[in-house]
Amino acid sequence: MLGATRGNPGRPSTVRPLIGGPDMAVDHSVLIGVDVGGTTIAAGAVTADGEVLHDENVLTHDAAAAGTLVTIERLVQRVSGALAARGLTIAGIGVGVPGPVDAGVVGAPAPHAADLVGQPLGPRLAAHFGVPVFVDNDVNALALAEWRFGAGRGARSLVVLAPGTGFGAGIILDGRLVRGVAGFGGEFGHTPVKFDGPPCWCGGRGCLAVYASGRGIAEAARARVAGHAESTLLLAAGGVAQRITAELVFRAAAEGELVAAAVVDEACRALGAMLATIVNGLNPEVVVVTGGVAGSLAALEKQILAAAAEHAFARALAATRITIVPGDKRLTMRGAAALVLYERAAHGG
């Protein structure tokens, strides 16, 4: 997933502080957080304390007919209606999208939401609902969620790695979300872990995503069983290579299937190498590994940390709390809401 610049028009910037840190006193206005994902598009009413009061969702595939932007508007309208019935109003809207964002406009590439590219998502939602709207990369929002409500609460610095279909990341250092000069800050998924590795769909070679994302794991396994009709992994997929998923690979590896075990071992070593790069290069207090693949990685935590220890400075690694947290759709909605709180604090509003 590509990084993003903030969704508020005007003042271009690459780093925004959350004044007072994640535990600052805030009002209890209800926010709406929207997460545009590969499987579902979800919108939820979220309090400043992170409680999800009401949520609505639709399958991303089903949103194709109406278009992603219209689907988001409809979901927000439904959540807004539910809030109105309870006598509550919207204080702001945050949206996390899988792509780069500039002044509320989504740029390319935007996986799962190509029809949003070039659309003034932030300004349009702001005009429609009459409240401040902030749009950012989905993993930047997820990092804010983990920092404000989750495993990184209370820390001044953390990095979120999010292996899902692709591989996203978000960085918060000294209380600031790091986006980079062009919005590509935190693109660890497309940092090479093997210079002569296979081509990545980003155009690079040997990227972390090739080895440790859901797509990368599935594609690696499919390539290894090609031409081997007797492969037990292929047989487990009904003899159809395209039916091999990352989940199936992890399950087969746990059962001792050799091809799957080799793919999973490579994923753990690649992820460990990236953790070492982060620990040595940024020295954060917390690293959170979350997302769709994290549930399968949790059982392999010792193996991943052992791989990290081969490359990281021992003292730096010991000082970093590394946590693997299975993905949670409600947390991603909280992240979009946390984006609103972060930007309001940054702008003194």
N, C-alpha and C positions, 0 to 999 in steps of 0.2 A: 504494500500500500504506500502510496506516495504521501509525503508530508503536506502541510497546508499553511497558508497564512490566514490570519483571522478573518472572520466574516463581517466585521463592522466596517462600513465604508469610511474613507478618510484616512487619517494618520497611518501610513504604512510603517510596520515595525516587524522585527523578527523575534523579539523576546518581550513577554509581558509579565510583570510581577503580580502575584496575588498579595496585595498589601496586608500585612499582619499574619500571613500564613493560613493554612487550612482550617485552623480552629478559631478564626476571628469571629466576632459576633456579627450575625447577619439577621435580616428580617426573615419572617417565615412565609413569604409569598410563595405561591405555587408556580412552579415552572413546568414547561413541557419539554421533554427530551425526546428527540427522534433519532433512531439508528437505522441507517440504510445498509442492510446486510445482503449477503449472497443468497440466503434462504428466505429471510423475512425482512419486511420493513415494519418497524415497531415505533409507536409513540406512547409516551407515558407521562402522567402528571406526577411530578416529583417535588417533595418539599425540600427546603434548604438543608434539612437533616438527612436527606437521602431516602426518605420513605416514598415508595411508589404507591400512590393512592388509587390510580386507575390506569389501565393500559389497553391499547388496541393494536392489532397487527394484521398484516396481510402477507401472503406468500409473494416473494419478489417476482416470481414467474407470473403470477396472476395480475401483477401491477402493469404488465407490459402493454395491455390494451389501452388503458387510460393514460399511461405514461407515469414515470416516477414522481414528477413534480406534482401532478394532479392528485396522485395517490397520497403523497405526503400531506397536501392541503386537506384532503378528505379525512385522513386519520387525525390530524390536529383538530379539525372541526368536531369530530366525534368526541375526542377527549375534552375539548372545550365545552361541548354540550353537557357532558357528564359532570364537569366541574360546576357549570352554571346551575345545574339541578341541586347541587350541594351548597349553593351560595358562595362559590369560590370563583376567583378570576385569575387570568394569566398575567404573570409579571414579566415573562420573557420566554423565548423559545431558543433552544439549542439544537443543532443538527450535526450529526456525525456522518460523513460520507466517505466512501472508499476512493479518494482521489484528492488532488491538490485543489486548494480553494484560495481565491484572491478577491477581497472585497465582497464576499458573499456569492461570487460566481465560481462554479465548479469547472476545473480544467481537466485536460486529458493526461494520462488515461484514468478512467473512472470505472474500474471493474464492477460489474453487476448493475451499473447505472449509467450506461453510456449516453442515454438520452438526456442526462443532466448537464453534459458538457456544454459550456457556453451559456447555460441558463442562469439568470440572476436570481438564484434560489433565495438568498438572504433578503434582498430588497423586495422580492415578490411576496414572500411570507410576511415581511414587516408591513407592507402595504395592505395585505389581506386582513391581518389580524390586529394591526394597530399597536404592536408591542415591539420592543427591541428583539432582534433575531441575530444569532451568531452561528456561523457555519465553520466547521473545521474538519480536518481529517479524522476519521473514526478512531484511529488508535491514539491520536493526541487526546481526544475526548476520553478514551478509555484510561489513559494515564492519569488524567485529572480525577476520574472516578476512583481509581485505586489509591490515589494520593489523599483525596478528601474523605472518602467513605470506606475504603477497603484496606488491603494489606500494607499499603504505604502510609496510612494515616499517622500524622505526627512527624514524619520524616521531612527533612529539608531537600533531599535529593533521592530520586528513584528513576529507574528505567523499566519500562514495560515492553516485553517481547510478546508478540501475539501471533503464534503460528496457527493459522486457520487454513482456508483454501489457499491463500497466499501467506505472506509473512510481513506483518507490520510491526512498528515499534514507536514508542513515544518517550521523550526525555524531559524530566523536570530536574533542574539544578539550582540550588540555592533559592528554592521557592519560585522558580520561573520556568514556564513551558518554553522549551527550546525548539524553534521552528527553522532556523537557518536563514540565510540571506535570500534564498529563493524558495523557501518552504519545503526543502528536502531534508531538514534536520531529522535524524533518527532513522534513516533508511538502512538499518542494519540487515534487513532481509535481503537487500541487494548489494551487500558487501561480500566480496569473494572470500571463501574459506578454503578454496582449492583453485589455484591459478589455472591449472590445466583441466579443470572439471568440465562437465557437460554444459552446453549452452543453456542460458536462462531465458525465459520468455520476456525478460526486460531488455534483452539485447546483450547482456553481459555474459560472463562465463564463470562457472563454479560458485555461484551465489549461495548464500545460506538457504534461501528459499528453495533451491533445487534439491537440497538434502533434507530439510526439516519442516517444510510446509506440507499440508495435506495433499496438495496437488503434486508436489515434488516427490513425496514418498510413494504415492500411488503410481506415478509415471515411472519411477525407478524400478519398482517391482514389476510393472508390466513389461518393461524393456528386458528385464532379466529372465522372464519366463517365456519370452517370445521364441517360438520354435521348439519348445519343450512341452509337448502335450501331456507328458507323464508327470509334470510338476504338481506337487500336492497343493501348492498355493493356487495354481491355475484351476485345478480340479475343485478347490473350495469355492472358486468364483463361477462354478458351473461350466468351466471350459472356455469362458469368454474373458479375455484379458481386460477389456474395458470395464468389466464389473469389479475389478480389483480396486478397493478403496483403501485409504490410509487406515481406517478402523479395522478392516480385514487383515491388513499387513501386521498391525500391532497384535491382533488376536492370534494370528498364526505364529508369530514370533514367540509369543508367550507359551505356545504349545510345542515349540521346538522345531518349527519348519525352517529349514536352513536358509532359503532365499530370503524369506521375510526377516529372519534374525539378522542377516547381513545388512539389509536395508535399514532396519531399526538401529543397529549398531552404528552405522554410518551417520544416521540422523543424530544420535546422541553425541557422537564425537564432534560433529559440526556445530551443534548447539553449545557443547562445552567450550569449543574454541572461541565462539562468539562471546560467551559469558566472560571468558578470560580477557578478550579484547575490551569489553565494557569495563570490567573491574580494573584493568591496568590503565585504560585510557581516561575513564571518567571518575572512578573511585566513588560510586554512589553508595548511599546507606542501604538501599533496598533495590533488588531486582525482582520483578514479578513476571513470571511466565504464565500467560493465560491464553484464552482463545479456544477454538474448536479442537485442536490437537492436544491441548494441555491435559485433558482428562486421561489420555493414553500415556502421556509422558510422566504423570505423577508417580507411577509405580517404578519408574526408571530413574528417579531423582539421584540415588547414590551413584549410578553409572554416569549420569550427566555431570555431577559435581566432580567425580574422579577425573573425567575428561577435562574439565575446566582447570583442575589442579595441575595438570600437566603443562599448562601454559601461563597461568596467572601467578602474580607475586603472592606468596603464601600469606603475608600479613594483610595485603589488600583483600584477598579472598576471604580471609577469616573475619575481616571487619564488615563484610557485606552480607546482609541477610537475603538469601535467595529463596523465593517461595514459588511453588507451582500451584496455580489456582485454576481449576476447570472453568471454562467460559460460562458466563451467565448473561442472558439477554437483558435481564433487568438492570445489571450493572452497566451495560452499554447505554441504556436510556439514562441512567444516573449520570453517566459521563457527559452526555450532551447537556444535561441540566447543570452539571458542574462547570461546563464551559461558560454558561451564562453567568454564574456566580463569579467565576474567575475574571471575565471581561468587565463585569459591573464593578468589581473591586479595583481593577486596573484603571478604570476610567472615573473612579470616585462616585459611581452611581448605584 
